[in-house]
């Protein structure tokens, strides 16, 4: 992370903190949504669930994709960072 002048582990830690903050922001904003009526609320809940599943699927895809990671599929990558 050049702009923060830090090593790889510090960059990973900073990224983890940023992602955790975005997840907390999402949860807070989602909880603050007003009711728009039963029909719209049901559609909005369905949309939010789809966004959450898409996001998680993207994370899993990046985690297992050798194209993005440069590593072959391995059971655990915790020791690589």
Helices and strands as residue ranges (DSSP letters): G 2-4, H 8-31, H 38-64, H 66-69, G 78-80
